Amino acid sequence: MQTRSDLTRELALLLVLSTLWGASYTFIKIGVETIPPLTLIAARTLIAGLLLAAIIRSRGLGWPRERATWRRFLIQAGLNSVVPFTLIAWAERTVEAGLATILNATSPIFAFLLTTLVTRHEPVTRRKLGGIATGLAGTCLIVGVEALHGLGREWLAQLAIVAATICYAGAAIVGKGFKGLDPMLPAAGSLLLGAVVLIPLALVIDHPWTLTPSLRSVLALVALATVST
C-alpha cells in the first residue's frame, strides 16, 4: 500500500514538473516580445538564483568552500543556463513555443548518445531506447503534432534550440558529480554564477535601462524565473 502511495506521489510530482517545464517556453515567447533575449535570461537567472539562495538560507544549508566545487558550478552554469537559456530565448523570437518544446524534448536522446559514445558510464538497453522514443512521441502529442509543420523554416533558430538541448544533455552528465551535495546548492550556485556572466553582457549589448518592456513581458519574466526555481 505504501509503495502505491509513493508511486502516485512521484507521478503527481512528475506531472507538475512537466507542466512547469512546458509552460516556460510560452513564458519565454511572451518575454522576448519586448525584452531582448540576453537581458531576459540575465534577469531570469538572477531572480531564480536569489530565490533559491533564500530557500537555502532558510533551510540552514552551508555553501561549499572548495574552489573546485565552484569551478564545477561555473561549468554547470554554462551548460545548464547561460548558453541554452540564451539560445532558446533568441530562437523563440521566430520559432513557436510548441515547436521549441518538441525540439527541446530531444535532450534525453543527446544525453543517451553522450553517455553511449563519450562517457560510456551507463549501459545501453532496449528499455532506455524505448523510453526515449515514447517520451518524445508523448511530447509531440501533448504539444500538438501540428507544431511540427514549422520544422525546417527558420532553420538557424531551430538549430540553436537543438544546440541548447545538447548543452542540457551535457549538464545532466556533469550534474552526476554533485551527488554529495544537497540538490539546491548546485542549482542555486550555477544560476547565480550564470547571472554573473550574463549581466555584464546584457548591460553592454542591450543597454537595458533604455528598454520599455510591456507588463505582459515583465509578468512572463517573473513567471519564468519562478518556474526556474
Phi, psi and omega per residue, in radians:
M1 nan -0.721 3.131
Q2 -1.135 -0.677 3.137
T3 -1.082 -0.756 3.122
R4 -1.119 -0.685 3.118
S5 -1.113 -0.741 3.124
D6 -1.124 -0.715 3.136
L7 -1.118 -0.732 3.122
T8 -1.078 -0.746 3.130
R9 -1.113 -0.755 -3.131
E10 -1.146 -0.685 3.111
L11 -1.166 -0.662 3.105
A12 -1.131 -0.749 3.109
L13 -1.129 -0.674 3.104
L14 -1.119 -0.668 3.105
L15 -1.129 -0.752 3.107
V16 -1.100 -0.779 -3.132
L17 -1.069 -0.791 -3.115
S18 -1.155 -0.610 3.107
T19 -1.136 -0.795 3.117
L20 -1.124 -0.718 3.128
W21 -1.058 -0.798 -3.141
G22 -1.172 -0.652 -3.118
A23 -1.154 -0.480 -3.084
S24 -1.065 -0.548 -3.131
Y25 -1.240 -0.575 3.040
T26 -1.199 -0.721 3.115
F27 -1.087 -0.699 3.106
I28 -1.098 -0.781 -3.134
K29 -1.017 -0.735 3.121
I30 -1.246 -0.697 -3.093
G31 -1.084 -0.758 -3.073
V32 -1.331 0.001 3.065
E33 -1.072 -0.683 -3.105
T34 -2.320 0.029 3.108
I35 -2.109 2.188 3.122
P36 -1.022 2.563 -3.076
P37 -0.923 -0.769 -3.081
L38 -1.126 -0.759 3.115
T39 -1.172 -0.703 3.125
L40 -1.040 -0.812 -3.085
I41 -1.295 -0.617 3.066
A42 -1.050 -0.789 3.117
A43 -1.163 -0.692 3.134
R44 -1.046 -0.862 -3.098
T45 -1.166 -0.672 -3.136
L46 -1.130 -0.875 -3.107
I47 -1.101 -0.819 -3.128
A48 -1.103 -0.724 3.125
G49 -1.100 -0.722 3.135
L50 -1.191 -0.656 3.096
L51 -1.093 -0.784 3.122
L52 -1.154 -0.663 3.113
A53 -1.088 -0.666 3.107
A54 -1.142 -0.700 3.107
I55 -1.141 -0.724 3.120
I56 -1.049 -0.755 3.135
R57 -1.142 -0.701 -3.133
S58 -1.149 -0.473 3.117
R59 -1.508 -0.096 3.111
G60 1.302 0.400 3.135
L61 -1.433 2.571 3.094
G62 -1.748 2.497 3.105
W63 -1.330 2.546 3.095
P64 -1.130 2.586 -3.106
R65 -1.821 -0.237 -3.067
E66 -1.311 2.335 3.117
R67 -1.118 -0.595 3.141
A68 -1.060 -0.670 3.129
T69 -1.149 -0.730 3.139
W70 -1.220 -0.516 3.037
R71 -1.132 -0.682 3.092
R72 -1.193 -0.613 3.046
F73 -1.049 -0.699 -3.126
L74 -1.164 -0.721 3.079
I75 -1.079 -0.756 3.120
Q76 -1.112 -0.618 3.108
A77 -1.074 -0.750 3.127
G78 -1.132 -0.729 -3.073
L79 -1.405 -0.493 -2.983
N80 -1.892 -0.230 -3.122
S81 -2.456 -1.022 -2.996
V82 -0.984 -1.005 -3.075
V83 -1.303 -0.961 -3.069
P84 -1.159 -0.733 3.127
F85 -1.019 -0.788 -3.094
T86 -1.183 -0.743 3.120
L87 -1.066 -0.768 -3.122
I88 -1.159 -0.760 3.126
A89 -1.083 -0.739 3.098
W90 -1.100 -0.747 -3.094
A91 -1.180 -0.605 -3.067
E92 -1.313 0.018 2.954
R93 -1.174 -0.438 -3.123
T94 -2.187 -0.375 -3.114
V95 -1.666 2.394 3.119
E96 -1.184 2.625 -3.084
A97 -1.073 -0.645 -3.135
G98 -1.090 -0.790 3.123
L99 -1.177 -0.658 3.096
A100 -1.061 -0.682 3.116
T101 -1.102 -0.780 -3.125
I102 -1.131 -0.797 3.137
L103 -1.078 -0.677 -3.125
N104 -1.251 -0.367 3.114
A105 -1.224 -0.129 3.084
T106 -1.382 -0.046 -3.120
S107 -0.952 -0.759 3.098
P108 -1.059 -0.539 3.121
I109 -1.130 -0.791 3.137
F110 -1.203 -0.613 3.068
A111 -1.081 -0.732 3.111
F112 -1.096 -0.782 -3.128
L113 -1.134 -0.696 3.132
L114 -1.139 -0.751 3.140
T115 -1.213 -0.495 -3.129
T116 -1.387 -0.760 -3.004
L117 -1.693 -0.430 -3.032
V118 -1.940 -1.196 -3.040
T119 -1.373 -0.603 3.095
R120 0.936 0.678 -3.123
H121 -1.751 0.003 3.098
E122 -2.345 2.482 -3.135
P123 -1.287 2.631 3.066
V124 -1.532 2.208 3.137
T125 -2.295 2.726 3.084
R126 -1.097 -0.582 -3.127
R127 -1.098 -0.719 3.115
K128 -1.162 -0.748 3.109
L129 -1.069 -0.742 3.120
G130 -1.144 -0.664 3.118
G131 -1.114 -0.734 3.122
I132 -1.109 -0.816 -3.130
A133 -1.104 -0.739 -3.131
T134 -1.153 -0.740 3.138
G135 -1.106 -0.742 3.137
L136 -1.160 -0.744 3.116
A137 -1.113 -0.715 3.117
G138 -1.099 -0.701 3.105
T139 -1.072 -0.757 3.120
C140 -1.060 -0.719 -3.108
L141 -1.209 -0.687 -3.126
I142 -1.214 -0.844 -3.109
V143 -1.219 -0.628 -3.100
G144 2.077 2.083 -3.098
V145 -1.082 -0.427 3.139
E146 -1.092 -0.352 3.111
A147 -1.111 -0.444 -3.142
L148 -1.241 -0.199 3.140
H149 -1.125 -0.402 3.128
G150 -1.476 -0.047 -3.108
L151 -1.134 2.254 -3.139
G152 1.840 -0.536 3.022
R153 -1.452 2.625 -3.085
E154 0.887 0.877 -2.998
W155 -1.105 -0.542 -3.137
L156 -1.153 -0.743 3.105
A157 -1.140 -0.668 3.123
Q158 -1.169 -0.667 3.068
L159 -1.120 -0.588 3.103
A160 -1.086 -0.688 3.115
I161 -1.176 -0.707 3.090
V162 -1.082 -0.725 3.090
A163 -1.055 -0.662 3.107
A164 -1.107 -0.674 3.137
T165 -1.157 -0.585 3.082
I166 -1.141 -0.682 3.073
C167 -1.073 -0.767 3.117
Y168 -1.054 -0.690 3.117
A169 -1.088 -0.748 3.088
G170 -1.114 -0.674 3.130
A171 -1.116 -0.657 3.123
A172 -1.097 -0.655 3.137
I173 -1.258 -0.793 3.124
V174 -1.093 -0.614 -3.106
G175 -1.087 -0.362 3.110
K176 -1.143 -0.315 3.132
G177 -1.407 -0.031 -3.124
F178 -1.781 0.427 -3.048
K179 -1.035 -0.536 -3.093
G180 -1.429 -0.043 -3.083
L181 -1.896 2.665 2.974
D182 -1.060 2.345 -3.056
P183 -0.955 -0.457 -3.109
M184 -1.255 -0.462 -3.081
L185 -1.174 -0.917 3.084
P186 -1.137 -0.571 3.118
A187 -1.119 -0.869 -3.133
A188 -1.204 -0.761 -3.117
G189 -1.069 -0.747 -3.128
S190 -1.216 -0.636 3.111
L191 -1.162 -0.758 -3.135
L192 -1.151 -0.730 3.088
L193 -1.178 -0.598 3.054
G194 -1.069 -0.721 3.100
A195 -1.122 -0.659 3.112
V196 -1.070 -0.632 3.121
V197 -1.315 -0.758 -2.974
L198 -1.395 -0.620 -3.043
I199 -1.057 -0.839 3.098
P200 -1.039 -0.676 3.124
L201 -1.124 -0.746 3.130
A202 -1.124 -0.675 3.131
L203 -1.120 -0.716 -3.102
V204 -1.312 -0.727 -3.007
I205 -1.539 -0.786 -3.014
D206 -1.653 -0.339 -3.035
H207 0.831 1.107 -3.012
P208 -1.016 -0.383 3.128
W209 -1.188 -0.252 3.121
T210 -1.633 -0.065 -3.053
L211 -1.435 2.685 3.042
T212 -2.268 1.283 -3.088
P213 -1.189 2.612 3.099
S214 -1.315 2.770 3.090
L215 -1.055 -0.642 3.129
R216 -1.028 -0.777 -3.136
S217 -1.224 -0.666 3.135
V218 -1.127 -0.766 3.103
L219 -1.114 -0.637 3.078
A220 -1.129 -0.676 3.098
L221 -1.092 -0.791 3.137
V222 -1.090 -0.773 3.110
A223 -1.104 -0.712 3.139
L224 -1.098 -0.759 3.141
A225 -1.165 -0.647 3.116
T226 -1.155 -0.718 3.107
V227 -1.107 -0.599 -3.103
S228 -1.150 -0.346 3.138
T229 -1.402 nan nan
